[in-house]
Amino acid sequence: MHSRIFQVSDKPVPKDDYYTEDRYYAGFCNEIADYVSDVEEDNRSSDIDWLADFLKDAAVRDGDKFTIINKAKYFETKFKRYKDLLEVCSKVSLDEFSGKKNINTESLGYHDEMPFGPLTNLLEESYNDKFGFYIDDGYCITLDDYMRYIKDGDVFYIGAVIDYHY
């Protein structure tokens, strides 16, 4: 599976200042990705479109510039999923918690029962998707964490786009 790292800044990023894949080999590749690669200029725009799709209703795009207009919109679906998962987790028995029995997850849209571990992975993914988009403004964090950090009215510009495989 592939995802992206987006370099961002509070002002336009000159091409000469674009981050490159080399920035991510040491830490990011050891923790999240198998490999990273620079995105060619031809594909950069479609990758920024991909990001814009994720931020629909939360941000307005003007070329490489994004303005946050309603960050809560970004979290609406994630929050519902988080609450649904919490509800299932709150009803877990000791046998399910210990792995003696699997957990009924029909209310979450799954047809099979699952062990406690994968359920907690889904819970974490609901509020911080570690295999989704990353934002690097000097420090590389998940898009979920970045959206919690910024405020409505904040503006950011996209610089480099880096592909990663996990």
N, C-alpha and C positions, 0 to 999 in steps of 0.2 A: 504494500500500500504506500501511496505517496501523499505528502502534504507539503506545506510551504512555510518558510520563514520570511517575514516581511520586515525589511529595515524601515524604520520610521524616524521622523524628525519633526520638530515644530516649525521648520522652515524647509523650503525645497532643497533636495539633495542633489548636488552636482554629480554627474556620472563618474567623475574622477574620485569621488568620495564613497562610491558604492562599496558595501561590504562584499567579500568574495567567500566562496566555499571554504577557503583555508581557515577562516575565523572559527569554523564549527567542528573541525576535525577532533580537537582534543577533548572537549567536554561533551558537547552535544552528541557526537557520534558514539561515545562510550555509554551514554545514558538513555538516549531516545532512538537515535537513528542508526541504521546499518551504514548508510553513506549519504553524502550531500553533494549537490552539484549546482553550479550557477545556472540560472534560467536565461536562455537566450532572449535577446531583445524582442524577437518576433513573438515569443510566448508570454512576455512580461505583462502585456495589456490584458490578455485573457485570464491570467492569474490574478490580476488586480480586480477584474470583473468577478472572479470567483470569491474574492474577499468581500467585494461590495454586496454580493448575494447574501453572504453571512450576516452582513451589517444592515440589511434592508430594514427600513423603519427605525433604525437606531442612528443611522448616519446618512449624510448627503455627500455624494461624490462629485467632484469637479476635476476631471483628469486624474492627477496623482494626489490630489488634495481631498481629505475627508474631514467633515465637520460633524461632530457628535450632536445629535438633536434630541435623542430620547434613549439613553443607554438602557433604561428599564425594559424597553421592547426587546432588546437583544436577549435578555434573561427570562422572558415570560415562559417560553417552552421549556427551557432548562429548569426553571424553578418548579414547574408542575411535575416534571419527571423526578426531580429531587424529592419533592413531597411524597409522590407515589412510592418511590423506593424507600423513603424513611418509614412510611406506614407499614410496608411489608417487613422491613428490618425490625420495627418495634414489636412485631408479633412473633418473632423467631423464638422457638423453644430452645431449651438447653440441648436437646438431642440434635436439633438442626444447627445450632451454633457450634457444637462439637464435631459435626460431620457424621454423626450416627445416622441421621436422616437428611434427605434433601428437602428443599423449600418449595412450596407451591408458588409459582410465579405467573399464574394465569392472569391475575389482575394487572400485570405489567405487559401483557400481550405475548407472553411466551407459552408454548404448548407443553414444554417439558419442565420438570422440576430441576432445580439447580442447587449445588452446594453453596454454603455460606460465602466462601472466598470469591467466586465469580459475582455473587450478588453485591459484595462490597466494592468490587471493581466497577460495577455499573453505577453504584452510588457515587464513587469518586469521579467517574467520567461525567456524571450529570452536572457537577459543579466546576470541574477543572479537567478538560479533555487534554491529556498529555500527548495524544497522538493527533491533535488537530493543528490549527494554525498557531504559529508563534510570531510574536512581535519583538523586534530588537531595536530598542532606542538607546543602545549602549549596554543594555542588559537584556538578555533573551528570556522572555516569559510567555506563557500561554496567552492566547487571545482572551480567554476567560478572565485571567488575572489582570491583563491590561485594561479590559473593559471595566473592571471593578475600580481600577486606579484612576482612570480619567473621568472627567465631568462633562455634563451637557454643555455645549458651547466650545469645548476644546477642539483644536484643529491639529491634524497631523498629515504629513506628506510621506508618500512611499518612495523609498530609494530602491535598493536592490531587492530582488526576489530570489530566494534560494529554495530549490527543491530538496526534499529529504525523503528517504525511504525508511520505513520501519517494519 
